[in-house]
Amino acid sequence: MKIYGFDDDVVLSGANLSRDYFTNRRDRYLLIENHEVIANYLHSLVHLVGQFSFRLETDSEKHTSTEKDTRQGWKLIWDGGQDDATASSSDTASQLYPESGWTDAATQAVIEFTRQWHARSSSLSPIAGSKKEDADTLLIPLLQMGPLNVRQETRAIPQILELALEAPDQDDSPPTLALTSGYFSLYRPYKALLQQAKTARSAIVKIICAAPEANGFFQSKGVSGWIPEAYTWYEYQFWNALRRSNRLLRQDGKRIQDGGVEITEWKKEGWTYHAKGIWYSPPPAKGSNETAAPKMVHVGSSNYGSRSADLDLECTFLISTQSKALSQRFKDEYATLDKDANDLVNEDLFQRSDRKVRRRVKIASRILKGML
């Protein structure tokens, strides 16, 4: 989870606060201003997760709880959430968690947390001083905590994909679905949906992933240096599956069908790529040659892979809007990413000598599939 807030302003992002993200790494940042409800929700969520997390202390701090050594001068302390429970202003009931066997209790706490906030949001105004009937944008938080069997995101994402892929045949252009991930290794159910379509004019699906040179582990030392090569292998497997199922939008540089999937790679000299998200745009107005602006977007730290689905704790947001101005901002945001995604993924790309994947990397990537 990447959560940043100050008073009633919140930044939704997939970025960590490190030097690279402020200088030469492309990512997404959405600022929500003056929204007390969202700020309070995320504030309460941080305290809830903190209750079943370790606390970092210096050796100089006194403690009697279970401790684990980290680097010299620091300790990881498990207090079962005692400090967080005391400091929290959340309405969610606080409890103490044992160091072992705490997951069932944590699962129930997250479920209850979601239930309470769902009930509260139904009676709250979107923004102080506004009326619900005046709101043109809906923000839906999605928690994905595989270890706790909380799977709100993996229930929502297939519905977005199906909205585009199962759209009825259009007289003009089909809808557009854009997806990007800096670490591209799609979760199996998502891949299965993208590899099939119920109509010949289903969505145009545009996928942006990072070129090996734009991967944060490019030319790193040791085994981590294999990671860009592993993602090349995942990319090839998915592209090849699309080709076999006749789902590619273009072949040999030519568009071969009305709907299908196109993959491009993002690369910019001296930069790395870490953006992730989904943009759904309905069919454009009849007679228009321009792609419609997105009406639904997904933003957060999920890379849409097995790790995000099964291992990580994620908090992402699905945003649905009828605002023309906001839709245009989302369209411009995607265009900013797309302008540096110029390399079309095709057979010629994988035939290049710098894209040959070593056998040991293929084996390792198969073993570590769920962790990348």
C-alpha positions, 0 to 999 in steps of 0.5 A, spaced: 500 500 500 502 506 498 498 512 502 500 519 503 495 524 506 496 531 509 489 533 513 484 532 508 488 531 502 490 525 499 495 522 494 493 516 490 499 512 487 503 506 486 510 510 488 515 509 494 518 515 497 525 514 494 530 518 490 528 515 484 521 516 484 522 524 485 527 524 479 527 519 473 522 514 474 515 514 471 509 513 475 502 515 477 500 520 482 493 523 483 491 528 488 484 528 491 483 535 495 479 537 501 476 530 501 475 528 509 471 522 508 477 519 503 482 521 508 479 518 514 478 512 511 485 511 509 487 514 516 483 508 519 486 503 514 493 505 516 492 504 524 488 497 522 494 494 518 499 497 524 495 493 529 498 486 526 504 489 524 511 489 527 514 496 530 521 499 528 525 501 534 532 503 536 536 499 541 535 505 546 528 504 546 525 500 552 521 494 550 518 487 553 515 485 547 517 479 542 523 482 538 527 480 532 534 483 530 535 487 524 541 491 522 545 494 528 541 499 532 534 497 530 529 492 533 523 489 530 518 489 535 511 485 535 506 488 541 500 485 538 498 492 536 498 495 543 501 502 541 496 502 534 490 501 538 492 506 543 494 511 538 488 510 533 482 515 532 479 509 528 472 507 530 474 500 528 474 496 534 482 495 536 484 488 539 491 485 540 494 480 535 498 474 537 505 473 533 503 467 531 496 465 528 493 472 528 491 472 520 484 469 522 483 475 527 486 480 522 481 477 516 475 478 520 477 485 522 478 487 515 472 485 513 468 488 519 472 495 517 470 494 510 462 493 512 463 499 517 465 504 512 460 501 507 455 503 511 458 510 513 459 512 506 452 511 504 450 516 509 455 521 508 456 527 503 462 526 498 465 533 500 464 537 505 458 542 503 456 538 497 450 534 495 450 527 493 446 529 487 451 534 485 457 529 485 459 526 478 465 522 480 465 515 484 471 513 488 471 506 490 477 503 495 479 496 493 483 492 498 487 486 496 490 482 501 491 475 499 494 472 505 488 474 509 483 472 503 481 479 502 480 480 495 476 486 493 480 488 487 481 481 484 473 481 484 473 488 481 478 488 475 475 482 471 468 486 471 472 492 468 475 487 463 468 484 461 465 491 460 470 492 454 471 485 452 463 483 452 461 490 449 456 489 443 458 490 436 458 497 434 457 501 428 463 505 429 469 504 433 469 499 439 471 501 446 478 502 448 481 499 454 488 501 456 492 497 461 499 498 464 504 495 469 511 496 470 512 489 472 508 485 467 506 478 469 498 478 468 494 474 474 492 468 470 484 470 470 486 477 467 490 473 462 484 468 460 479 474 459 484 478 454 485 472 450 478 471 448 472 476 446 465 474 445 464 479 439 469 481 433 468 488 435 470 487 442 475 493 445 481 495 442 486 493 448 492 497 449 498 495 454 504 498 456 509 495 459 517 496 461 522 495 456 528 491 459 532 498 460 526 501 463 526 496 469 528 498 475 533 492 476 536 493 469 544 491 470 543 490 477 548 485 480 547 478 482 541 474 481 536 480 481 539 482 474 535 476 471 529 480 473 528 484 466 530 478 462 524 474 466 519 479 465 521 479 457 519 471 458 513 473 461 511 478 456 513 473 450 509 468 453 503 472 453 504 475 446 505 468 443 498 466 447 495 472 444 497 470 437 495 463 437 488 465 439 488 470 434 487 476 439 493 481 436 490 487 433 496 488 429 500 483 425 507 485 421 505 492 423 498 492 420 492 492 423 488 486 422 482 486 426 477 491 429 478 489 436 484 486 439 490 487 443 496 491 442 502 491 446 508 496 446 514 497 451 516 504 454 523 506 454 526 513 455 533 514 456 536 514 463 529 513 466 525 507 469 518 505 468 513 504 474 506 506 472 500 501 473 493 502 472 487 501 467 483 506 463 476 504 460 473 509 454 467 507 451 466 507 444 467 514 441 461 519 439 458 516 432 462 519 426 468 521 431 475 519 429 477 521 436 478 516 442 473 517 447 476 520 454 476 515 459 470 514 464 473 509 469 480 508 471 484 504 476 489 507 480 494 504 485 500 500 487 497 493 484 501 490 478 496 486 476 500 480 477 500 474 482 504 477 487 499 483 488 493 478 488 496 473 493 502 475 497 501 483 497 497 488 501 494 493 497 489 499 497 487 501 490 482 505 487 476 504 482 474 511 479 468 512 475 466 519 472 461 523 468 466 529 469 468 531 462 474 535 465 476 529 469 475 524 463 480 529 459 485 529 464 485 522 465 486 521 457 492 526 457 495 522 463 495 516 459 497 520 453 503 522 457 505 515 458 504 512 451 508 517 448 514 514 450 511 507 448 514 506 441 516 499 441 511 495 438 511 488 441 512 483 435 516 477 433 521 481 430 522 484 437 523 477 440 528 475 435 533 480 437 539 478 440 538 482 446 532 479 447 534 472 448 532 469 454 537 464 457 534 457 459 536 458 467 532 464 467 526 461 464 527 455 469 527 461 475 521 465 472 517 459 472 519 457 479 518 464 482 512 466 477 507 467 483 513 472 487 514 477 481 
